[in-house]
Amino acid sequence: MLKQLNHCMQLIEQYLDSPDTMEQIAQQSQWPMLDIKQVFFYLTGMSLVEYIKNRKLSLATQKLLTGKSVTETAFESGYQSVDGFTRAYKKFSGMLPSEVYQKQRGRSFEPIQFKITVHGGNQMEYQLIEKTAFTFAGVSKRVKMQFEGVNQEIVALAQSITETQRNLMHQLKNGEPNDILNISYQADRQFLAEEGQLTHMIGVITQERNLPEGLDYLEMPASTWAVFPNEGPFPETLQQTMANIYTDWLVNHDYQLADSLSFSFTKMDPEKSGFAYSEIWIPVKK
């Protein structure tokens, strides 16, 4: 059954741009459509029609973010009118397609893969941002790789920062995002396993060229960054978003890591204990 279901998922992706995706599945799956619909709903809690619609609208997001007009995207997505597409897209993402086109920020809906458990199908908000070359400036140290919970070695790194170093970072900080950042790079296993060590820097972004002694520096070339905002219990929500980036988003989009590096910042909610807004930034390329 899993093999048959995954074949159906592959057919959906193959004919996602077709106006008759469901008919193509019915003709080529060699499995009764009623059975497909029932099993799919039983395993996922959503109808197959809803899933296909969400995948088509997720593909529409990618088209809008790469410069296609709302009108062109609407008709390529199988809608007979721009108004119908706009209503469906607003319901899907909470945003108007014109906003995605103008602000270059949208939502994705990842493909489902059937394994022992259902994997994927979650919504991830993301934005693609072009940044010119800049430098990270801060204090760094090799620490153990840890996917869950509070990394005490990073806590110790933060506590080790001197007042002089804090003042230097404050003076140099002049790039977006204009916050204190956690930068992770040089991971022993390329962030794919909770093994070995990585280099962690607590620092800021600077465009300055005359860099004083007393801090560590990491130069970054001009590149595209994928940005993933997230909000919820900290650090669990941040860590789950990071996991989803590697297991879902990078697997299912036409991008790959431009560098084995990521950075994030977190703003704790003063009114909710243990609750925070965070953003994760990763450099990507087509």
C-alpha positions as a printed Julia matrix, in Angstrom:
286×3 Matrix{Float64}:
   0.0    0.0     0.0
   2.82   2.46    0.84
   4.37   1.85   -2.57
   1.04   2.55   -4.28
   0.42   5.67   -2.21
   3.87   7.05   -2.93
   3.34   6.35   -6.63
   0.17   8.48   -6.4
   2.14  11.24   -4.67
   4.7   11.14   -7.5
   1.92  11.38  -10.08
   0.5   14.42   -8.28
   3.87  16.18   -8.46
   4.33  15.14  -12.09
   0.96  16.58  -13.12
   0.75  19.43  -10.62
   0.67  22.01  -13.42
  -2.02  20.1   -15.29
  -5.66  21.27  -15.1
  -6.75  17.63  -14.75
  -4.38  16.33  -12.1
  -7.02  14.06  -10.55
  -7.89  12.49  -13.91
  -4.22  11.78  -14.6
  -3.93   9.97  -11.25
  -7.07   7.95  -11.95
  -5.75   6.85  -15.35
  -2.2    5.99  -14.32
  -2.3    4.83  -10.7
  -3.83   1.37  -11.45
  -5.58   1.66   -8.1
  -9.3    2.55   -7.69
  -9.7    6.29   -7.09
 -12.18   5.67   -4.28
  -9.6    3.56   -2.45
  -6.94   6.23   -2.96
  -9.21   8.93   -1.53
 -10.29   6.86    1.46
  -6.81   5.66    2.44
  -5.31   9.11    1.93
  -7.93  10.73    4.16
  -7.54   8.03    6.79
  -3.78   8.52    7.0
  -3.6   12.33    6.72
  -6.92  13.73    7.93
  -7.37  15.79    4.76
  -9.07  15.05    1.46
  -7.02  14.29   -1.63
  -8.7   17.21   -3.41
  -7.65  19.6    -0.62
  -4.1   18.25   -0.68
  -3.78  18.75   -4.45
  -5.21  22.27   -4.17
  -2.69  23.15   -1.44
   0.19  21.73   -3.48
  -0.91  23.75   -6.53
  -1.1   26.92   -4.43
   2.31  26.16   -2.94
   3.69  25.88   -6.48
   1.95  29.2    -7.2
   3.96  30.73   -4.34
   7.2   29.65   -6.01
   6.06  31.16   -9.31
   5.13  34.47   -7.69
   8.46  34.61   -5.85
  10.37  34.06   -9.1
   8.66  37.0   -10.84
   5.59  35.6   -12.57
   2.6   37.93  -12.5
  -0.54  37.18  -10.51
  -2.56  36.79  -13.72
  -0.06  34.41  -15.32
   0.21  32.37  -12.13
  -3.57  32.18  -11.72
  -4.15  30.65  -15.13
  -1.11  28.36  -14.91
  -2.55  27.11  -11.58
  -5.77  26.05  -13.28
  -8.05  28.94  -12.22
 -10.48  30.44  -14.7
 -10.25  33.92  -13.16
  -7.82  36.01  -11.16
 -10.54  36.67   -8.57
 -11.08  32.94   -7.99
  -7.35  32.38   -7.64
  -6.97  35.35   -5.28
  -9.74  34.07   -2.98
  -8.28  30.56   -2.9
  -4.74  31.83   -2.3
  -5.87  34.18    0.48
  -7.62  31.27    2.23
  -4.55  29.05    1.76
  -1.87  31.42    3.03
  -3.57  34.39    4.7
  -1.9   36.64    2.12
  -2.97  38.08   -1.22
  -0.95  36.8    -4.19
  -0.15  40.43   -5.06
   1.46  40.79   -1.6
   3.64  37.73   -2.21
   4.66  39.13   -5.6
   5.47  42.58   -4.19
   7.0   41.65   -0.83
   8.72  38.45   -1.99
   7.4   36.55    1.0
   5.05  33.57    0.98
   4.05  30.18    2.38
   4.77  26.69    1.16
   2.87  23.43    1.59
   5.29  20.52    1.39
   4.63  17.24   -0.45
   3.65  14.22    1.6
   5.78  11.09    1.53
   4.4    7.92    3.06
   6.84   5.98    5.15
   6.15   4.25    8.44
   4.57   7.56    9.45
   3.24  10.44    7.36
   6.01  12.93    6.65
   5.48  16.44    5.27
   2.29  18.34    4.56
   3.18  21.09    7.02
   3.03  24.8     6.29
   6.28  26.76    6.49
   6.44  30.51    6.09
   9.54  31.63    4.24
  11.02  34.59    2.41
  13.88  34.87   -0.08
  16.16  37.86    0.51
  19.13  39.04   -1.55
  21.99  40.36    0.57
  25.22  42.01   -0.5
  28.52  40.86    1.01
  28.9   41.43    4.76
  30.87  40.23    7.78
  29.8   38.48   10.96
  31.58  39.97   13.97
  31.43  38.3    17.37
  32.8   35.72   19.76
  33.05  32.08   18.62
  33.9   28.65   19.97
  33.71  24.99   18.95
  30.73  23.4    20.73
  29.0   20.02   20.61
  26.24  19.43   18.08
  22.85  19.37   19.84
  19.47  19.28   18.08
  17.15  19.48   21.11
  17.1   21.38   24.4
  19.37  24.16   25.63
  23.01  23.74   24.62
  24.9   24.56   27.81
  28.16  25.09   25.9
  26.49  27.93   23.97
  25.14  29.32   27.24
  28.71  29.29   28.6
  29.94  31.04   25.44
  27.38  33.81   25.94
  28.42  34.22   29.56
  32.08  34.48   28.54
  31.58  37.62   26.43
  33.29  40.58   28.05
  31.91  44.1    28.35
  34.59  45.29   25.91
  33.48  42.71   23.34
  29.83  43.68   23.8
  30.69  47.33   23.19
  32.66  46.45   20.04
  29.74  44.44   18.66
  27.35  47.3    19.43
  29.62  49.75   17.58
  29.99  47.48   14.53
  26.33  46.38   14.24
  24.93  48.04   11.1
  23.33  45.35    8.91
  19.95  43.59    8.72
  18.82  41.79   10.72
  20.03  44.33   13.24
  20.02  41.96   16.23
  22.37  39.81   18.27
  22.72  36.64   16.2
  23.56  33.0    16.79
  25.65  31.79   13.86
  26.43  28.09   13.36
  28.94  26.81   10.79
  31.78  24.31   10.18
  29.69  21.38   11.45
  31.49  18.04   11.45
  28.51  16.26    9.84
  27.08  19.16    7.78
  24.19  19.51   10.3
  22.76  16.15    9.17
  23.5   14.21   12.36
  23.66  15.0    16.07
  27.33  14.1    16.21
  30.64  15.89   16.55
  31.04  19.63   16.88
  30.32  22.9    15.12
  31.61  26.43   15.41
  29.11  28.73   17.1
  29.41  32.51   17.06
  27.39  35.02   19.0
  27.67  38.21   17.03
  26.3   40.84   14.67
  26.29  41.74   10.98
  28.56  44.59    9.94
  29.42  46.37    6.69
  32.5   47.98    8.23
  35.89  47.34    6.61
  38.17  48.57    9.4
  37.6   45.79   11.92
  39.15  46.13   15.38
  40.97  43.4    17.26
  39.17  41.62   20.07
  36.47  39.81   18.07
  36.25  36.91   15.62
  35.17  37.61   12.04
  33.53  35.57    9.29
  33.14  37.11    5.82
  30.08  36.23    3.76
  29.76  36.79   -0.01
  26.7   38.28   -1.66
  24.01  35.59   -1.84
  20.35  34.66   -1.55
  19.04  33.87    1.92
  15.95  31.83    2.76
  14.36  33.22    5.93
  12.02  31.17    8.14
  10.12  33.08   10.85
   8.66  31.01   13.68
   6.89  31.7    16.95
   6.14  29.48   19.93
   7.75  27.75   22.92
  11.5   28.33   22.97
  13.76  26.58   22.03
  11.47  23.75   20.83
   9.78  25.74   18.04
  13.08  27.09   16.74
  14.64  23.62   16.71
  11.63  22.0    15.03
  11.66  24.69   12.34
  15.35  24.0    11.72
  14.6   20.28   11.39
  11.77  21.0     8.92
  14.08  23.15    6.8
  16.47  20.25    6.27
  13.96  17.39    6.04
  11.15  19.12    4.1
  11.91  22.49    2.56
  15.34  21.85    1.07
  14.25  18.43   -0.18
  11.19  19.75   -1.99
  12.29  23.11   -3.41
  14.62  24.06   -6.26
  17.24  25.34   -3.84
  20.23  23.88   -2.07
  22.53  25.2     0.62
  25.04  27.68   -0.75
  27.12  27.17    2.4
  26.85  24.83    5.38
  25.88  27.67    7.68
  22.84  29.18    9.33
  22.1   32.01   11.71
  19.15  33.0    13.84
  17.94  35.57   16.3
  15.33  35.28   19.03
  13.12  37.81   20.8
  11.58  36.47   24.0
   7.96  37.44   24.68
   7.89  39.59   27.85
   4.28  38.56   28.53
   4.59  34.79   27.94
   7.2   32.84   29.83
   9.26  30.6    27.57
   7.58  31.97   24.41
   9.58  33.64   21.63
   9.68  34.92   18.05
  12.67  33.7    16.04
  14.0   33.8    12.5
  16.31  31.26   10.89
  18.41  32.39    7.89
  20.18  29.97    5.53
  22.18  30.83    2.37
  20.73  29.1    -0.7
  21.29  28.78   -4.43
  19.26  27.31   -7.29
